[in-house]
């Protein structure tokens, strides 16, 4: 994935080659290697573009062309998470069933990456080199900030939650929105749909391996668990509107999670080969 023109990268073409659902382990793809890594791995890049996995440098051939921009891809399968520190110091936490495409080291006037699924970003401040996140539905531009993107291909809203700093979002129709801390921006079918203030802790707790319930309806919690564990989970309308409180530990397996829900709500769990169904 070498690119000589730093101003334009066809992220869509790269992203379509592999899907997070097609891998069973956290998978790092470079121009030379495809590495299967452990859950919650930390991948770091030096300013020169050298890559290390949990502090162990990966040996690769030196890139002989100074003009080539090499992009790496990280795929995170269901039930796992991973972390990256980019060459500029920006830190990413990548959630289950997600992918990111990024340069080994940034060149040119901007710092650009691609994200699909859910990613929390702590962007290193660099006034001279704006940081741009490209997705299928929008582009986001920042100088240095902390925010969360959730843009799974599930037919639901894409969410952007700003924790710190400011960001500018441009949707597919060239409409713009500027976010301030605690703003939640919703995008539907590539168009900005709504913007409001929220408690951001609910949207970023997954970074610490926790799902905060905060009185949300069971149907919403079930949708999040279905995405995270990569399993079809549904619930009947009879229990879908029930509010759930407390928190769930995403380090637990799905059976433990469902047992915790049963202890909170009187639900029956029906299992088949293709799905899990919750009912009264």
Order of alpha helices (4+ residues) and beta strands (2+ residues): beta-alpha-beta-beta-beta-beta-beta-beta-beta-beta-beta-beta-beta-beta-beta-beta-beta-beta-beta-beta-alpha-beta-beta-alpha-beta-alpha-beta-beta-alpha-beta-beta
